[in-house]
């Protein structure tokens, strides 16, 4: 009898030990594990995305403005990079990716107070994820500066973009990527079609409407001072965008490779489509046109890059080149607004085109969600819902911020400052 009891006890103990070991193994499998290859790729991707703002946007915009304003334009991109880095560290990351409700994250990670060496996000250090997302938070407001170039006070610009990053960018990021309601309903945005491009494009349109046109806009021919700088900037953007899109896979895997492939295809298609449309319409293809078309293609493929195949990318790029050319020429002229460097036409309209067509060309075998061509009409309506929510919220809050700042310190430089140039009047410097 005693032997039988000992045998039963041994069986119970061994069974419990086996169950405990199985539970420990399951927990180990579920726990995030650092992957050095993924980490190396994400460090590289982060540097590539930062390259998009400085020097990418700085040169792209700097070459398109008039010579007396080139330094002020480059200064805006550089200063925004610095400002947004600090805001993201202080509160932006917590509001965007912190635990919270459907609309915004909480404040549990202010000043990144909980960040340690051991923390992992997926298969990469959380510190790398934070800085990767910081580069998105940097470029988004930097894009807005192109719409109000050559006429906005530098102080007002910094205040507006600082508040905008907290009240608009971080909440919308949370909606889509941080566990908010747009992600919950299934809006597809792989790398920032709504978060970055529609968001910045709408804010840019509101800003240029509130500010009004540049002095002499309808009477004078405004000519870019150095298109070589613009092409250099566009080239940096193109290269950096591989970090933007392929990096959004957050791993060195097949999805990142596909995102890189479709990014290249869509960009080339959009550049050629804009060039051909301009050639047919105006009789000559311009270097500004092909560079603008390439950026339009980069914008449009951004939300789709983790969801579509090469044929889808080709269609999205071609559509973006034609539609954005139309917006930058015909639509802008008919509506009469002075968007200095066509931010709304390229980023706003391009982002809308890309987000909608993501719902058309999404391939279930690539991103896990079928689009219209695979029988899922509902995805198009979900994409439209995400676009509409972003436009309405961004437009309303941007308008309120601009109006309040205008009442408090004023938005616009004096007319004599504008005529002489912002480089000398605001920064005491000039390009000889």
N, C-alpha and C positions, 0 to 999 in steps of 0.2 A: 504493500500500500504506500509505504514511504517513498519507494522508488518511483511509483506512478506519479505521486505529487511532485517530486523533483523534476520528473520529465515534463509534466504539464507546466511547471514554472519556467523551465528552460525554454519551452516552446513559446510561452507568452513573451518572455524577455527577448528572445530572438526575433519574434514577429514585430514587437515594438521597436526594436533597433532597426529592423529593415524598413519599417514605415517611416521612422525618423530620418533614416538615410535618404529614402526616396523624397521626403519632403524637403530636405536640405538640398538635394540635387535639383529639384524643381525650382526652388527659390534661387539657386545659383544660376539656373538657365534663364529665369525671368529677370534677374538683376542686370542692369546695363553693364557692358564690358567695354573698356577702352580698346579701340582699334587704332594702331599706329598708322596704318595706311589711310584710313578715313581722316585721321587727325592731320596728317601731312597735307592731304588734298584740301581740307577745309582751311588750314593756315594759308595755303596758296590762294584759294578762292577769295578769302577775306582781303588779302593784299590786292588782288585783281579788282575787286569791287571798289576799294578805296581809290585805286587808280582811275576809276571812272569819274570821280569828282575832281580830284587833284592828281594829275593835270587835265583829265578829260573834259569835263564840263567847263572848267575855267578857260581852256583854250578854244573849245567849240564856241562858246558865247563870246569870248574876248575878241575873236577874229571877226565876228559879225557886227559889232557895234562900231560907231565912229571913233576915230583916233583919240579925241579928247576924253573918251570915256572908257578906254580899254583897261586901264589900271583899276578903276572903280569896279568894273565888271569882274575882273579876275579876283579882286579883293573880296567881293561878295562870296564867291565860291570858297575861298580859303578861310574866311572868317566863319562862314556857316559850318564848315568842317569842324572847326575848333569848338564852336558853340554847341552844336548838336552832340558832339562827343561827351561833353560834360552833362548836358541835359539827359542824355540816355543813361549815363552812369548814375545820376542823382535820382531820377524818377521814371524816365521813359521806359526802360526795360521792365520795371516792376508793373507799370500800368499796362504794358502791351502783353507781357507773358506771365504776369503774376496770377495766382489763384484769385478768381473773382467771379462776377456774374456773367451775364450774356453780353454786356456792353463794355466793360473795362476791367482790367486787373486790379488787384489790391495794392497796398503800399508796403507789403511785408519785406520787400527787397530794396528799399530805398538805399541809395549810396552803395548798392551791391554788398550790403553788410553781411549777407549769408554766404558769400562766395568763398570757396576753399579750393585747395589743390585737388582734392579727391572727388569733387562733384563732377558727375558725368551726365551729359545730355545725349541720349542715344548711345552712339559709339565714340563720341568726341568729348573733350573736356567742356564743361559748361562755360568756362571762360572764353573758349573759342567760339561757341555758339553766340554768346553775348556780343562779342566784337564783330562777328559776321553780321548779325542783325543791326549792329550799330552803323555799319557802312551803308545799309539800306536807309536808316534814319537820317544819315548825312545827305545822301544824294537826293532824296525826295524833296526837301525844302530848297536845296540848291537849284533844282530844276525850275522852281517857281520864279527865281530871280530873272530869268530870261524874258519873262513877259513884261516886267516893269523896269527893264534896263533903261538907263539914261535919264531917269526923272524922279526916283524915290530917294528920300532921305536915308542915309546909311543907318542912323539910329532907329528910325521907324521900322526899317527893314528887319533889323536884328530883333527888335521887340516883337514884331508880328510873327516872324518865323519861329522864335523861341516859344511863344504861347501856342502857335499853331501846331508845333510838334507835340506839345503836351495834350492839347484839347482836341486835335483832329487826328494827327498821324498815329499816336499811340492807341487811342480807342479803336480806330479802324483796323489797325494791325491785330488787336485783340479779337475783333469781330471775325476775322478771317483765319488767323493762324494761332491765336492764343486761347482757343476754346470758346469763342463767342458765337453769336447766333448765326452769322453767315456760314461759318464752318459747319455748324450743326445742321443747317438745311442742305448742305452739299454743294455750296459754291466752289468752283474749281479755280484756283489761282496759285499756280505752282511757284512763281517767283515775283509776283507783285503787279499784275495788271490792274487790279483795283487798288491795292494798298499803296503802290508807288505812283503809277502813271495816271490813272483816272483821277486819283486824289490830287496829285500835283497839278494836273492839267486844269481841273475845275477851279482850284484855288488861284491858279495863274489867270484864268479868264475873269474871275471875280475881281482880282486885284487890279488888272489893267482897266476894267470898266469903272471901278471906284476912282482910280487915279486920273483917268482921262488920257487923251492922246498926248504924245510928245509935242512940244512947241514946233510948229512948222511941218507937222506930219503930213498934212494934206496939200501943202504948197511946195515943199522941198523934196528933192530926190535924196533919200537916205541910203547911202552906199556903204557896205561893209568895208572896213579899212584894210583887212588882211585875211583873205580866204585861205592862205596857206596855213595859218594858225587854226582855222576852222576845220580843215581837212585833217590836220594833226590831231585835233581834239576828237573828231569823229572816229579816227583810227584807234585812239586810246579807248574810246567808248566801246568800239567793236570788240577789241581784244579783252577788255575788262568784263564785258558782258558774259563771257564764258564762265567767269566766276559767279556772276549774278545768277545765271540760269542753271548751269551744270552744278554749281555749288549748292543750289537749293535742294538737291537730292540728299545733302548732308552725309554723303558717303561716296567712296570711290568705287562705284559699281556700274552696272549696265544702264541704270536709269540716268545717271550722270552722263554717260557716253551718248545716250540717245538725245538728252537735252542739248548737249553740245552740237550734235549733228543737225538737229532741226533748227537750232539757232543760226548756224552758218547758212543753211539753205534759205530760210525765211529772209534773212538780212540781204543776201545777194538778190533774191527775187524782188524785194521791195525797192532796192536801189535801182535795179534795171527798170522796174515798172514806173517809178517816178521819173527817171531819165527819159523814157520813151514818151510818157504822157506830156512832159515838158517840151520835148522835141517836136511832137505833133502839134501842140498848142501854140508854142512860141517860136518854133522854127529852129531853135538851137538848144542843145543839151548843156546845162551849166554844171560846174563843179559843186556849187552850193546845192543844186538840186539833187545830184547823186548822193552827196553826203547826207542831206536831209532825208532822202529816201531810205538810206541804210539805217539811220536812227529810227525811222518809222517802223521798219521791219523788226528791229531789235525790240522796240516797245511792244509791237503786236504779238510777237511770239512768246513774250515773257509769261503771260498766264498759262499758255498752252504747252510750254516746253517740256513738261513732264507728263503730258497726256496725249500727244499726237505723234503720228508717224511722219516720215519725210514728205509724202504726198500732201498731207494736211498742212505741213509747214510751207510747202511751195504755194498752196492756195492762199494761206493766211498772209504770207509775205507779199504776194502780188496784189491782193485786195488792199492791204495797208498802204502800199506805195501809191496806188491810184486814188484811194479815198483821202489820204492825208494830203496829197498834192491838191486835190479839189478843195479841201478845207483851208489850206494855206493860201490859196489864190482866190478862188471864187467866193467861198463862204465868208472869209475875212473881209473881202472888199464889199460884199453886199451888206453885211451887218455893220461895217464901219468901225470896228473896234481896233485899237492899236496894241496888239500883242507883239511887242518889239521883235522877238526872235521865234515866233510861232510855236510857243510852248503848248497852247491848247490844241492847235492843229495836229501836232506831232504826237504829243503825249496824251492829251485828253481824248482826241478822236482815235488815235492809234490804239490806246488802251481799250476803248470801247469796242473797236473792231476785233481786237484780239480776244477780249473776254467773251464776246458773243460767239465768235467762230470756234472758240474752245468747246463750247456746247455742241457745235456741229461736228467737228472733226475728232473729238476725243475717242481714243481707242481703248477698250476695256483691257485688252491684253498688255497695254503699256502702263496706264495709270490706274487701272481698277474701276474706271467708270466709262460706260458707253455714251457716245454722243448721238446726235440726230442721225447720222449716216448708219449707225448700228441699231437704229430703231428707238432711241431714247429721246423723243421730242421734249420731254419734260426738262431735260438738262438745259435746253436753250432758255426756257422760262426761268429756271433757277439762276442762270447767269445774268439774265436781264434784271432779276430782283436784286442781285448783288450790286450791279451797276447802278440801279436807281437809288438804293439805300446810300451808297457811297456819294453819289452826286448831290443828293438832297442835304445830307448831313454836312458834307464838306462846304457846300456853297453857303449854307445858312451861317455856320459858325465862322467861316472866313469873312463873310460880309460884316458880321457883328464886330469881330476883332478889328478889322480895318477901320470901321466907322468910329469905334471908341478911341483907337490910337490917333485918328485924324482929329478928333475933338480935343484930345489931351496935348499932343505935341505937334500935330500936323504930319501929313504923309509926304508931301511933295516939296522938292527943293524950289527955291526962288527962280523966277524966269531967267534972271541974269546968270545965275549959277548954271542953269541948264544950257543956256546959249554958249557960255564960255567953256563948259565941260566940267564934269564931276571930278575928274582927276585932280585938277588944280584947286577947285573950290571946296571939295570935301576932304581931300587927302594931301594937298600941297605938293603933288608930284605930277610929272608928265612924261610922256614918251616923246623923245626928240624926233 
